[in-house]
């Protein structure tokens, strides 16, 4: 960001670097599709990002990890399997497209934690 202050005789230019604040929430960027084949990888890959209190991507967040799990399952014994963790790169975590749901049903809920 460049701030410019002008006066009839003098112009001052100041360069200011603005960065995102500390990550305070997870935003789902790519949700799972409404329907997919049981036993096949969920595509497109699930994607989340860490945001600061103002909704900016916490791009300075690297190497922290996140995980995904089922919080609600309408089918007894339904399992979520595959690569259920992701490492953030520039505040974004992608779950590699290898997540598989073992049973069909409606009302599944996923929860992401970091």
C-alpha positions, 0 to 999 in steps of 0.5 A: 500500500502506498500512502501519498500526502500532497501539499502545494509545495511538498509531496510525501510518499510512504510505503506501508506493508499490510499483512493478515493477522493471526488465524482465528477461523477456518473457511471451507473453500471447496466443499464436497459435492452434493453427491458422489460414488460410495467408495470412490475418492471425493472430488474435487478435493476438499480445500480450506483456508485459515482467516484472520478476524477480518476475513483475510487469508492468513498466508503466513501460516505454513506447516500447521496441519488440519484434519477432517472427520465426520461429526454427524453420520446418518448411517451406523458404522459409516466411515470416512477414510483416506488422507484425513489431514493436510498441511497448510501452505500460505494459509490454504489446506488441500485434502489431496482428493483421496477421502472416501466415504464407505456408505451411502446416505444423507445428512453427513457432516464434516468437521475441520480442526486445526 
